[in-house]
């Protein structure tokens, strides 16, 4: 039967392992993998490198672009995994519904006829564990002091959103298996 395409967004604060988990799962399933960070416009990258947190205005065009990317893959019958922080409900709403999400200003209606069926996988865990991981990472443009601002901004997914929560404290193969069993 024509099984629905899987659109998976692996979300969480910086350092939660989104890229690692997403790319590992994509490799295992033979699906396409995208890292949302690669799609930031140069001005966003410049801000982040200077340690200036992005505001919603910086993020909306980027999220709309990611929505278009997901929609393109969906219409070409492609299973996709996207690693994207997607910390706020409104950001996830834009990923699901594109630019129309901003005009409607009613994120509570996200349950009704979403443009895309996305499953959000929230990699969740304590700040101290993530801070320890970030310290070990070289050449990453996220200064650890921005981590607190990420936790402050985080609105964990809740119903009626389509999501699962996975502990980032598990080992990578376990995390991958847990996500796999949720989608198959």
Secondary structure, 3 states (H helix, E strand, C coil): CCCCCCEEEEECCCCCCHHHHHHHHHHHHCCEEEEHHHHCCHHHHHHHHCCCCCCHHHHHHHHHHHHHHHHHHHHCCCCEEEECCCCCHHHHHHHHHCCHHHHHCCHHHHHCCCCCCEEEEEEECCHHHHHHHHHHCCCCCCCCHHHHHHHHHCCCCCCCCCEEEEECCCCHHHHHHHHHHHHC
